[in-house]
Each structure stands twice: as structure tokens, then as C-alpha cells.
Amino acid sequence: MTGDSTGKKYRSLFISDVHLGIRGCQADLLLDFLGQSDADTIYLVGDIIDGWRLKRSWYWPQLHNDVVQKLLGKARNGARVVYIPGNHDEFLRDFLGIHFGGVEVVNQIIHEGANGKKYLVIHGDQFDVVVRHAKWLAFLGDWAYAAALNMNTVVNYCRRKLGLTYWSMSAWAKLKVKNAVNFIGKFEDTLVSEAQRQGVDGVICGHIHHAADHEDHGIHYINTGDWVESCTAVAENFDGTFEIIRWGNSKRTEAEPEKANSQSRVAA
């Protein structure tokens, strides 16, 4: 396997919900992760670029450009890079089937694991009724999530002064607020049903910013998480096993997050 990193090598990497173009994007941590990780195939599972936010206010620092260049560099060095657009980078759905600098753009794809099992790889917004039928509400959710992240910035500034670790209020709310928990459960149910309809063994998706790897619904469900708060990716090892890599947990104390002013929402 060829590559440009000096760290661990995987068979496949799955990354989603980076949201390049917002202040809350943890581009420094992602760049660090990409510099220490390599794979034969890299799947970009949607919302890599936040077109919603960029339409309203342009924000594109050098770090965000560095992430793009790092991914293009991996493609040049032999990795297969597949970009599956989400709702925030839906403009790329006009270019399905096109290659950009060695990056393939597809709406969804079937990944065959090293163990022979097949996985539907899809962002998942197609199965979010709010995004599909009430986009104004999705934008309202965007605003609410931005407010939560801004509050996170203040809270965690105080926590750092007290010598405490990073704490995510919105991530906590996803697990504690009944409606958020119900949304996650329904989203998982819907994606699992789609995977069953397509006759595959599992589904790998993003969209809801909540990393997961389980078979609670009778089929292998994997969610890649995000790079706004949790800084997670999913890796497939060469023996066909999958793991969630929580890069943010070990790096929070080394790199202060950019000031959060995101326009992505809990359900992305």
C-alpha cells in the first residue's frame, strides 16, 4: 500500500461531517489524524464541506485548505478516495460520476469488507424527514446548534482555566434529551431498513454527528461521527474488523478547538 503518512495503516477509512468552512471545524485535529493514518481506500461520507455556511458567510482559513490538499495528496499517492456528498455539500450531487483530482464523487456505494461482507456507504440525509420535507426547520436547527457550540466555547474556556477537560454540551444533550435520543434511534432504524432493502450486511453513514458501531437493529450499523466536536473516524482493519477512532479524546488538551460558530446542527 502506498501513502504519505508514517503512522498506522488501515484497509479503509471512513470520515464524515468535517464541515470545512465553519469556525467549529476541528481542521487541525483532522490534519493531524490524516498525517498519522493511511488507507487503501478513504471514504468521505458527506458534509466534508459546509456549503450552507459558506453561502451565508465565507470562512476558509489555511488549515481548511490544508485538509483538502492532504486528501488530494493521498489520492495522488495511490489511495482510492471516494466522496459521497451530504446535505451540507449537496452541490456536489450535480457532479456524480465525475473525478476531481483523483477523487470519485458518488451518491452512495457498496463497500466489500475484507471478510466478504457488504456495506452500504451513504451520508444518510436522504432519510431525514426534516432535511427532505422541512428545510427551513433544518436551517433553524443549524442556528440552534451554532448557539450550543458558542456556549460550549465559553464553558470550556472556564473549564480549561480550572484545569478540567473538554466537555461537549450538545453531545451530552444528544444522549440525555428524549427527543434527540428518539431521533437517533429512528435514524438508525431507517438506515438499517434501507440496508436490508438493498440486501447488504451493514450500513456505514454519518449525518447525525453521533459515532456508533453496533448490531442492535439486527444488522451491522456504523456511524462515523463528526469533526466538529467528537473528532471520530471509522477504520476497517485488514482482518475485516471495524473500530471507531476517537482522535479528539487524546488530543483535546494538546490543541485548543477553534472558536465555535458553526452552522451545522445536531441532525446535521
Number of C-alpha atoms within 10 A of each C-alpha: 11 14 18 19 16 11 12 11 20 19 20 24 25 25 26 31 31 29 29 28 25 30 21 24 30 27 27 18 22 23 19 13 21 20 19 14 18 25 28 18 20 23 24 29 28 29 29 24 26 24 21 21 20 16 10 9 11 11 13 13 13 9 16 24 13 14 21 15 13 17 21 17 16 25 23 17 13 16 23 17 25 22 27 27 29 28 22 23 19 19 13 20 16 11 15 15 11 14 14 11 12 18 21 19 21 18 21 18 15 16 19 14 18 15 10 10 13 17 23 24 24 27 28 25 25 14 15 20 12 16 17 12 10 11 12 11 12 21 18 14 19 21 17 17 21 22 18 21 25 16 17 20 22 12 15 19 15 12 14 13 9 9 10 12 12 20 15 16 16 20 15 10 15 20 14 11 11 10 12 16 14 13 16 18 12 14 20 23 17 15 25 26 16 16 23 16 9 13 12 19 18 25 25 27 30 30 29 26 28 20 21 19 15 12 12 11 12 13 17 17 23 27 29 31 28 27 26 27 24 20 28 29 24 24 24 20 17 15 11 15 12 18 15 18 18 16 17 22 13 9 15 16 14 9 12 15 22 15 16 22 19 24 27 29 22 22 22 25
